[in-house]
Amino acid sequence: MNIKKEIPVLILCILPLLYLGYIWDNLPNKIPTHWNMAGEVDGWGGKNSTFFLSAFPIFTYLIMVIIPKIDPKNKLVQMGSKYTQLKFMLVAFMSILALSILYITKNQNIENFKIELIIGLLFIGLGNYFQTVKPNYFIGIKTPWTLENETVWK
Protein backbone atom coordinates (compact mmCIF):
# COMPACT_ATOMS: atom_id res chain seq x y z
CA MET A 1 0.00 0.00 0.00
CA ASN A 2 1.34 3.39 -1.02
CA ILE A 3 0.81 5.74 1.94
CA LYS A 4 1.11 8.89 -0.22
CA LYS A 5 -1.87 7.73 -2.30
CA GLU A 6 -3.84 6.99 0.87
CA ILE A 7 -3.41 10.47 2.41
CA PRO A 8 -6.53 12.03 0.78
CA VAL A 9 -8.68 9.09 1.92
CA LEU A 10 -7.22 9.20 5.42
CA ILE A 11 -7.94 12.93 5.63
CA LEU A 12 -11.55 12.22 4.64
CA CYS A 13 -11.67 9.59 7.40
CA ILE A 14 -10.70 11.97 10.17
CA LEU A 15 -12.64 15.07 9.05
CA PRO A 16 -15.87 14.06 10.84
CA LEU A 17 -13.98 13.36 14.06
CA LEU A 18 -12.23 16.73 13.87
CA TYR A 19 -15.51 18.51 13.20
CA LEU A 20 -17.17 16.62 16.04
CA GLY A 21 -14.42 17.78 18.41
CA TYR A 22 -14.94 21.34 17.21
CA ILE A 23 -18.73 21.39 17.72
CA TRP A 24 -19.06 18.98 20.68
CA ASP A 25 -20.05 21.66 23.22
CA ASN A 26 -22.76 23.02 20.89
CA LEU A 27 -24.46 19.69 20.14
CA PRO A 28 -27.86 18.95 21.65
CA ASN A 29 -28.40 15.80 23.70
CA LYS A 30 -30.80 14.35 21.08
CA ILE A 31 -29.17 13.40 17.75
CA PRO A 32 -30.96 12.07 14.63
CA THR A 33 -29.65 8.61 13.78
CA HIS A 34 -32.10 7.23 11.20
CA TRP A 35 -34.30 8.51 8.39
CA ASN A 36 -37.28 6.64 6.90
CA MET A 37 -38.10 6.31 3.19
CA ALA A 38 -39.92 9.66 3.25
CA GLY A 39 -36.77 11.41 4.46
CA GLU A 40 -38.19 11.98 7.95
CA VAL A 41 -36.19 11.30 11.11
CA ASP A 42 -37.55 8.19 12.83
CA GLY A 43 -34.62 7.30 15.06
CA TRP A 44 -32.81 9.32 17.69
CA GLY A 45 -29.73 8.75 19.80
CA GLY A 46 -27.80 10.44 22.54
CA LYS A 47 -24.94 12.85 22.10
CA ASN A 48 -22.44 9.99 22.42
CA SER A 49 -23.87 8.34 19.28
CA THR A 50 -22.02 10.99 17.27
CA PHE A 51 -18.75 9.14 17.94
CA PHE A 52 -20.08 6.08 16.14
CA LEU A 53 -21.43 8.25 13.31
CA SER A 54 -18.09 10.05 12.96
CA ALA A 55 -16.20 6.75 12.89
CA PHE A 56 -18.19 5.34 9.93
CA PRO A 57 -15.65 6.62 7.35
CA ILE A 58 -12.86 4.92 9.30
CA PHE A 59 -14.78 1.62 9.42
CA THR A 60 -15.47 1.89 5.69
CA TYR A 61 -11.79 2.53 4.99
CA LEU A 62 -10.68 -0.42 7.12
CA ILE A 63 -13.11 -2.76 5.38
CA MET A 64 -11.91 -1.54 1.97
CA VAL A 65 -8.29 -2.19 3.02
CA ILE A 66 -9.03 -5.69 4.34
CA ILE A 67 -11.23 -6.96 1.48
CA PRO A 68 -8.43 -7.23 -1.14
CA LYS A 69 -6.38 -9.29 1.31
CA ILE A 70 -9.12 -11.94 1.54
CA ASP A 71 -10.06 -11.93 -2.16
CA PRO A 72 -9.63 -15.58 -3.23
CA LYS A 73 -8.51 -14.83 -6.80
CA ASN A 74 -6.96 -11.36 -6.29
CA LYS A 75 -9.41 -9.80 -8.73
CA LEU A 76 -9.61 -6.55 -6.74
CA VAL A 77 -5.84 -6.08 -6.85
CA GLN A 78 -6.00 -6.54 -10.62
CA MET A 79 -8.52 -3.69 -10.82
CA GLY A 80 -5.78 -1.28 -9.74
CA SER A 81 -6.94 2.33 -9.64
CA LYS A 82 -10.61 1.39 -10.06
CA TYR A 83 -10.66 -0.14 -6.58
CA THR A 84 -8.85 2.90 -5.18
CA GLN A 85 -11.52 5.11 -6.75
CA LEU A 86 -14.27 3.03 -5.17
CA LYS A 87 -12.58 3.25 -1.79
CA PHE A 88 -12.33 7.02 -2.14
CA MET A 89 -15.97 7.29 -3.26
CA LEU A 90 -17.34 5.26 -0.35
CA VAL A 91 -15.19 6.96 2.28
CA ALA A 92 -16.12 10.37 0.84
CA PHE A 93 -19.81 9.42 0.96
CA MET A 94 -19.56 8.34 4.60
CA SER A 95 -17.63 11.49 5.53
CA ILE A 96 -20.09 13.79 3.77
CA LEU A 97 -22.99 11.98 5.40
CA ALA A 98 -21.44 12.21 8.87
CA LEU A 99 -20.46 15.87 8.42
CA SER A 100 -23.93 16.72 7.12
CA ILE A 101 -25.70 15.05 10.03
CA LEU A 102 -23.41 16.75 12.53
CA TYR A 103 -23.92 20.12 10.84
CA ILE A 104 -27.72 19.94 10.70
CA THR A 105 -27.87 18.67 14.28
CA LYS A 106 -25.66 21.47 15.57
CA ASN A 107 -27.69 24.08 13.72
CA GLN A 108 -31.07 22.50 14.60
CA ASN A 109 -31.94 22.43 10.88
CA ILE A 110 -33.13 18.84 10.63
CA GLU A 111 -36.31 19.58 8.67
CA ASN A 112 -34.36 20.97 5.69
CA PHE A 113 -31.91 18.07 5.48
CA LYS A 114 -32.30 16.05 2.28
CA ILE A 115 -30.62 12.72 2.98
CA GLU A 116 -32.14 11.29 -0.19
CA LEU A 117 -30.08 13.79 -2.21
CA ILE A 118 -26.83 12.50 -0.69
CA ILE A 119 -27.86 8.88 -1.25
CA GLY A 120 -28.92 9.72 -4.82
CA LEU A 121 -25.47 11.15 -5.51
CA LEU A 122 -23.92 7.93 -4.18
CA PHE A 123 -26.10 5.86 -6.53
CA ILE A 124 -25.14 8.04 -9.49
CA GLY A 125 -21.46 7.60 -8.66
CA LEU A 126 -21.77 3.86 -8.12
CA GLY A 127 -23.84 3.44 -11.29
CA ASN A 128 -21.13 5.07 -13.36
CA TYR A 129 -18.41 3.15 -11.54
CA PHE A 130 -20.00 -0.31 -11.90
CA GLN A 131 -19.84 -0.11 -15.69
CA THR A 132 -16.07 -0.48 -15.50
CA VAL A 133 -15.84 -3.19 -12.80
CA LYS A 134 -14.50 -6.56 -13.85
CA PRO A 135 -15.88 -9.82 -12.37
CA ASN A 136 -14.86 -10.23 -8.72
CA TYR A 137 -16.14 -11.75 -5.47
CA PHE A 138 -16.97 -8.52 -3.60
CA ILE A 139 -18.45 -5.89 -5.95
CA GLY A 140 -21.47 -6.47 -8.17
CA ILE A 141 -23.67 -9.51 -8.76
CA LYS A 142 -21.73 -12.55 -7.61
CA THR A 143 -23.31 -15.68 -9.06
CA PRO A 144 -21.26 -18.49 -10.63
CA TRP A 145 -22.43 -17.41 -14.09
CA THR A 146 -21.43 -13.77 -13.69
CA LEU A 147 -18.07 -14.58 -12.12
CA GLU A 148 -16.99 -16.98 -14.84
CA ASN A 149 -18.25 -15.21 -17.96
CA GLU A 150 -17.45 -11.58 -18.83
CA THR A 151 -20.46 -11.30 -21.17
CA VAL A 152 -22.87 -12.43 -18.47
CA TRP A 153 -21.19 -10.06 -15.99
CA LYS A 154 -21.79 -7.09 -18.25
MOVENQUI-V442921 format. One line per field, one symbol per residue. phi: phi as a letter, one per 20 degrees, with the letter a starting at -180 (. if undefined). A space follows every 10 residues. Layout:
BEGIN
phi = ???
END
This chain:
BEGIN
phi = .efffegfff fffegffffg ffdgfeeffd dfcbdefene fcbccegfff ffgfegffff ffffffgffd ffdlfffffm ffffffgfff ffgfffffff ffffffelcf fefdffffff ffffffffff fdfegbecco eddgfffdcf ffgf
END
